[in-house]
Amino acid sequence: MNELSYLIAEKLLEIEAIKLNFKEPYTWTSGIKSPIYCDNRKSLSNNEVRTVIKKAYVDKIKEKFTAVQVIAGVATGAIAQGALVADELGLPFVYVREKRKEHGLMKLVEGDIKPGQKTVVIEDLVSTGGSSIKAVNELRNEKADVLGMISAFTYEFPSALKLFDENNCKFYSLSSFSILKKVAVEKGYLTDEEGVKLLEWHNNPQDFLW
C-alpha cells in the first residue's frame, strides 16, 4: 500500500472531510444509501492537508502525464484544488461546469483551451464516474487532448472503472475506498465488524440491507 495514499485517507478522516456512519447512512443523489460521506472541499480549509493533496496531485502528474499542457478542474469540488495544481506546475487552468450557462456565451468549459492541448483533469471525488466522464467528454468536445484524470478519492466501484475504460480515459486516484477501510479500522474509526459491513456495502451498495 502506498504510504501517501494511507496518509491522505488518514488526514481526510481526521478533518472529517470523510465521515463514517452506519446508524444514519447518507443518501446520495442517485438514491444509494452510503455509510460514507465525502466532502473533500473541507481539505481546502486546512493548510497542511491542502498542501499534502496538492503535492500528491503534482507528483502524480509528473509521474504519469509528463506531456501535460493544461490542467482542468471539474466543478465545483475540484476547481480550487485544480487551480492550485496548475499554479504549482506553471500551467494554464480551465474548469468544466456541471451544466451550461444560461446566459452570455453559454459555455460549459470556462477558460482558454486550444484544440489539441494535452489536458489532465483534476477531480475531487469519483463515485459512479458519470459526472467525471461527462467532464472529460466536454473537454474533448472543445478538441482538447485529454491525457487522463486524477481524483483525490475514489470509491473503486468496478462500474466506474469500466466507464473510464470504455471512454478511453486513463484514471488514477490519490487515495481509495480499500485504503480508507484499512485506515478506518486501524485508527479506530470503525470496529472490525463495521469494517466487514463496509466491505459488504461496497460489494452491493444498491441492495445493501440497512
Beta strands, then each sheet from edge to edge (+ up, - down):
strand 1: 18-20
strand 2: 26-27
strand 3: 33-34
strand 4: 36-38
strand 5: 70-74
strand 6: 93-96
strand 7: 109-110
strand 8: 118-126
strand 9: 145-154
strand 10: 170-176
sheet 1: 1+ 4-
sheet 2: 2+ 3-
sheet 3: 7+ 6- 5- 8- 9- 10-
end
